[in-house]
Amino acid sequence: MTVPKVEIGFSGPGVDSSFKLDSSTRGILGTARLGPVDTLVDLSDRLVAIGVDRGKNELTSPMSAGRASVTLRNRDGALDPLNTASIYYPGVEPRRSVNIYADGNQVFAGFVDSIDLDYGPGGQADVTIIATDGLARMGQATFGTAGLTVSAEDSGSRIDTVIASDSSYWSGGTTVDTGDSTLAAGTATGNVLSYLQTVERSEGGLLFAGRSGNLEFRDRNYGAENPTNLTLSDAGSGIPYQLMARVSGDADFYNRVTATISDVPYEADDTDSQSDYGLRVLDLQTLLLDSGQQDRVDWELERRGRLIPTVRAVEVFQTVAAGTAVLPIELGDRIDIVFTPPGVSQLTQDSVVVRVGHRWVDGEPWRTVIGVRSIEQDPFFVLDDGTLGQLGVGRLAF
């Protein structure tokens, strides 16, 4: 069985190491630190349930802030914010750190949003911690009145420029690809996260808070340029999965793509598709590109212009062996899904991970849901690649 672990930051007298004047223990020079401090406490022995959701459900949307819920037993009242006798008092409060692990693999890093206290007959008491990752904090930040002046630079460099301009925007580490698009000079204004999601959309890449808390940016060619991390299979050739969602629909199908770049409108049309299926429009809105403007719109049409049945998600009920391979999976990773539909020969879908969810309840197996997008829909051609190196499958990227 998968072993869960949850750490939450507290600041009570039993755990706090921050400096406090006139305190006999925290007011001693050399033994305490200035400012609010999270002291991470392992609360795994109280665990009742865990839920984690990261990534996106709509394939044309930017990555959302990750969310987690942790339910903990509280029969002793130690996690009640009003219990002055608790060793954690007064540190049971929002804005504290939350780390979640499974079999030693971190699956979430974020901060407490709310603490829900439930009580029942016979002294039954649970606490549910609701948390979001660092993207939620960034979503509260705005550029100054004058904005931030930026020069022409690669998309990854633009993210680095924004983060470096104000330490309050992001407090953790960063793992940022260089990017394959050059963005125009200008002024960054408004909401910081919204602006960086415009950078993400301009590149056609992925921007998200990683499972260990870093700000991650993966360029649009990341999936094609990196090998498959994992094979999930119903045929014994990889990690077994228990449920699969396969869809033939139009949720990711568009035959006209539009965008506005430097106040100039751009458009790409697949007239044959429009004649066959009717018009379906994807508006990329404002993009920040300095070059390759029409190529960017044409590339998006190539990605979205075909109606093909695809696997959208798989669910793994994890054993310890499966957990070792599945739990470290990250947004943007490339995986293979092998499946054999009734009446159809065995198929393999080469995919990019766009969503990861975890569910655990005490006494039940850990469950991981992996949402994917078929990489065969993307216009890449990669020599010697089993999927993207085939004639008629991989197409030249820009």
SVG drawing of the C-alpha trace seen along z (x, -y; Angstrom):
<svg xmlns="http://www.w3.org/2000/svg" viewBox="-24 -55 48 64">
<polyline fill="none" stroke="black" stroke-width="0.4" points="0.0,0.0 1.1,-3.5 2.4,-5.4 1.1,-9.0 2.8,-11.8 1.6,-15.4 3.6,-18.2 2.0,-21.5 3.8,-24.6 3.0,-25.9 4.4,-28.6 3.2,-27.6 5.4,-27.6 6.0,-23.9 7.4,-24.2 8.1,-27.9 11.7,-29.2 10.8,-32.9 12.2,-35.7 9.8,-37.3 10.8,-40.0 10.4,-39.3 10.0,-35.6 12.1,-33.3 12.6,-30.9 12.1,-32.8 13.7,-36.0 17.2,-34.6 19.7,-35.9 21.2,-33.2 18.4,-30.7 15.5,-32.2 15.0,-33.9 13.4,-37.2 10.0,-37.2 7.3,-34.6 8.6,-31.1 7.0,-27.9 8.2,-24.9 7.0,-21.9 5.2,-19.3 4.5,-15.7 0.8,-15.1 0.6,-11.7 -0.6,-9.9 -3.8,-12.0 -4.5,-11.5 -8.1,-10.6 -8.1,-11.6 -6.1,-13.5 -7.1,-15.0 -4.8,-16.8 -5.7,-18.4 -3.1,-20.1 -3.1,-21.1 -6.1,-21.9 -9.3,-20.3 -9.9,-22.5 -7.1,-21.8 -7.1,-25.3 -6.9,-27.0 -3.8,-28.0 -2.7,-25.8 -4.7,-26.6 -3.4,-26.9 -3.1,-23.5 -5.5,-22.6 -5.3,-20.1 -7.5,-19.1 -6.2,-17.2 -8.6,-15.8 -7.0,-15.2 -8.3,-13.7 -8.6,-16.2 -10.1,-14.4 -7.6,-16.0 -8.4,-19.5 -4.7,-20.2 -5.6,-21.6 -8.3,-23.9 -7.1,-27.5 -8.8,-28.5 -7.1,-25.9 -4.6,-28.0 -3.3,-24.8 -2.2,-23.3 1.5,-23.2 0.7,-24.6 -1.2,-27.7 -1.4,-30.3 0.1,-28.8 -2.9,-26.8 -3.8,-29.4 -4.0,-30.1 -1.0,-31.1 1.1,-28.3 3.1,-25.8 1.6,-22.4 3.6,-19.5 2.1,-16.2 4.0,-13.0 3.3,-9.4 5.9,-6.8 8.4,-9.6 7.5,-11.3 6.2,-14.8 2.9,-15.4 2.0,-18.8 3.5,-22.0 1.4,-24.9 -0.2,-27.1 -3.2,-26.8 -6.2,-28.8 -8.8,-27.7 -9.2,-25.4 -12.6,-23.7 -13.5,-22.3 -16.1,-19.5 -17.6,-18.1 -19.9,-15.1 -21.5,-13.1 -19.2,-11.3 -16.3,-13.7 -15.8,-13.0 -13.7,-15.9 -12.0,-16.3 -10.1,-19.3 -10.0,-19.7 -7.1,-21.9 -7.8,-23.5 -4.6,-24.6 -3.5,-26.1 -0.1,-26.2 2.1,-29.3 0.2,-30.2 -2.7,-31.3 -0.5,-33.7 0.9,-35.1 -2.7,-35.6 -3.1,-38.2 -0.1,-40.3 -0.2,-43.3 2.5,-45.3 3.1,-48.8 1.2,-51.8 3.9,-52.3 4.2,-48.6 7.4,-46.8 9.4,-47.8 10.6,-44.7 13.0,-44.3 12.6,-41.8 13.6,-38.4 12.8,-34.7 9.7,-33.6 11.6,-31.9 13.7,-35.0 10.5,-37.0 9.3,-34.9 12.7,-35.2 12.6,-39.0 9.2,-39.3 10.0,-37.1 13.3,-38.9 11.6,-42.3 9.9,-41.8 10.7,-39.1 7.0,-39.1 5.8,-37.6 7.4,-34.2 9.1,-32.9 10.2,-29.5 12.6,-28.2 12.2,-28.2 12.8,-25.7 12.3,-27.7 13.0,-26.6 14.5,-29.1 11.5,-29.0 11.2,-28.8 9.5,-32.2 10.9,-35.7 8.6,-38.2 8.4,-41.8 9.6,-44.7 6.9,-46.6 5.4,-47.2 4.0,-44.4 0.9,-45.7 -2.1,-44.4 -2.2,-41.1 1.2,-39.3 -0.2,-35.8 -2.5,-36.8 0.5,-38.4 2.7,-35.3 -0.2,-33.2 -0.1,-35.4 3.6,-34.5 2.6,-30.8 -0.1,-31.2 2.3,-33.1 4.8,-30.3 2.2,-27.5 4.0,-26.0 3.1,-25.2 3.4,-27.4 2.6,-25.8 3.7,-25.3 5.5,-22.0 4.7,-19.2 7.8,-20.3 6.9,-24.0 9.1,-25.3 7.7,-27.6 8.0,-25.5 7.9,-26.7 8.1,-24.1 8.3,-25.4 6.0,-24.1 8.5,-21.6 9.2,-20.0 7.1,-17.0 8.6,-16.2 12.2,-16.8 12.0,-14.6 11.6,-10.8 8.6,-8.9 8.8,-8.8 6.2,-6.0 4.1,-3.4 0.6,-2.6 -0.9,0.5 -3.8,2.9 -1.7,5.6 1.0,6.3 3.7,4.2 3.8,1.4 2.1,0.1 -1.5,1.4 -4.3,-1.1 -7.9,-0.4 -9.9,-3.0 -9.5,-4.9 -11.5,-7.8 -11.4,-7.8 -13.3,-10.5 -14.3,-11.2 -15.6,-14.7 -15.0,-18.4 -13.7,-19.7 -10.2,-20.2 -11.3,-20.7 -11.1,-24.1 -10.9,-25.0 -10.4,-28.7 -7.8,-30.2 -7.5,-34.0 -5.1,-36.1 -4.1,-39.8 -0.4,-40.6 0.8,-44.2 -2.8,-45.3 -2.7,-43.4 -5.3,-40.6 -4.1,-37.2 -6.2,-34.3 -5.8,-30.8 -8.6,-28.7 -9.1,-25.1 -11.9,-25.6 -12.3,-21.9 -12.9,-21.2 -15.3,-24.1 -17.2,-22.7 -17.4,-19.2 -18.1,-20.1 -19.1,-23.7 -17.1,-26.6 -15.5,-26.3 -13.3,-29.2 -10.4,-29.3 -9.4,-32.9 -5.9,-33.0 -6.5,-36.6 -3.5,-38.9 -0.1,-37.4 3.3,-39.0 5.3,-37.7 8.0,-39.7 8.3,-37.3 6.6,-34.2 3.2,-35.7 1.4,-33.9 3.3,-30.7 2.1,-30.7 -1.6,-30.9 -1.0,-28.3 0.6,-25.9 -2.3,-26.2 -4.7,-25.3 -2.6,-22.3 -2.8,-21.1 -6.6,-21.5 -7.9,-20.9 -8.6,-17.2 -11.4,-15.2 -9.7,-12.1 -10.7,-9.8 -8.2,-10.2 -7.5,-9.0 -8.1,-11.9 -7.4,-10.3 -6.3,-7.1 -6.7,-6.2 -4.2,-4.0 -5.1,-2.2 -1.6,-2.1 0.4,0.7 3.8,0.0 5.4,1.0 3.1,-1.2 3.6,-4.1 7.3,-4.1 6.8,-4.9 3.5,-6.9 3.8,-9.2 6.7,-11.3 4.9,-12.1 4.8,-15.8 2.7,-18.1 4.2,-18.3 5.8,-14.9 5.5,-12.5 3.9,-9.1 2.6,-6.1 -0.8,-4.6 -1.4,-1.1 -5.0,0.0 -7.1,2.6 -10.6,1.5 -13.2,4.3 -13.1,5.2 -9.9,3.1 -6.3,4.0 -4.0,2.9 -3.2,-0.8 -0.6,-3.1 -1.2,-6.8 1.8,-8.9 0.7,-11.7 1.6,-14.8 0.4,-15.1 -1.9,-18.1 -3.5,-17.2 -2.6,-15.1 -5.0,-14.2 -4.5,-12.1 -7.0,-10.6 -6.4,-8.7 -8.7,-7.6 -7.5,-5.7 -7.7,-2.0 -8.0,-2.3 -5.4,-2.3 -4.0,-5.5 -5.5,-6.5 -3.8,-8.7 -5.7,-10.2 -3.5,-11.4 -5.1,-13.7 -3.4,-13.8 -3.4,-15.3 -2.3,-13.1 1.0,-14.3 0.1,-12.9 -2.1,-16.0 0.9,-18.2 2.9,-19.3 6.3,-17.9 8.7,-15.8 11.5,-14.1 14.0,-11.8 14.2,-8.3 11.2,-8.9 8.8,-5.9 5.7,-8.1 6.8,-11.5 9.4,-10.2 6.7,-8.4 5.7,-9.8 2.3,-11.3 2.3,-11.6 5.0,-14.0 5.0,-17.4 7.6,-20.1 7.3,-22.5 8.2,-26.1"/>
</svg>
